[in-house]
Amino acid sequence: MGQLGLGGHFRRLAPRLDGAFRADGVFAHDHLRFVDFVDDVEELLEEVAWQEWGDKEAVDGFEEYVLRHYRG
């Protein structure tokens, strides 16, 4: 997030998401649990939805969808 210049927009979440992936793009399971990562991303999307549309409920169901399809 910080490298993309988005840290200023999402100050609370940016530091938590920055370490989620290694340099090779692989999710860093040893740094962050996947369910916590998905929860953080949902919070980020809620913030974006609130800023763009004034409705954070627009992303309801994201966390459940991702966990159901990718949790393994």
Secondary structure as GFF3:
##gff-version 3
##sequence-region A 1 72
A	DSSP	alpha_helix	14	18	.	.	.	ID=ss1
A	DSSP	alpha_helix	34	53	.	.	.	ID=ss2
A	DSSP	three_ten_helix	56	59	.	.	.	ID=ss3
A	DSSP	alpha_helix	62	70	.	.	.	ID=ss4
###
